[in-house]
Amino acid sequence: MAKPLYKITFHNHGRVYELYARHVASSALWGFTEVGELVFDLRDGVLVDPTEERLRDEFGDTRVLHLPMQSVIRIEEVAKKGQPAIRDPATGEKVVTPFPLPAKPR
């Protein structure tokens, strides 16, 4: 039987983050939620989703996150992984860092 998959939504640096993980529990640190075994798509080559790449760069080497309980918005057990996201808390819109455009010649 496969391990359960969780979607964790939490506040981080003024944004709302959505990550997927295989382990969620009460942390040994009082007032924290423990999130481990983060799940990212393992695609090599062409960058498909810049948000997932950014999240993988930030959390890719993380063994366990200890999130303050007050920053956790929701933890859902899901059947399959969706796209991780970074959202604006006021609008709920995805925050996407656009690719840099070449400078206009003068």
Buried (B, 14 or more C-beta within 10 A) or exposed (E): EEEEBBBBBBBEEEEBBBBBBBEBEEBEEEEBBBBBBBBBEEEEEEEEBEBBBBBBEEBEEEEEBEBEEEBBEEBEEEEEEEEBBBBEEEEEEEBEEEEEEEEEEE
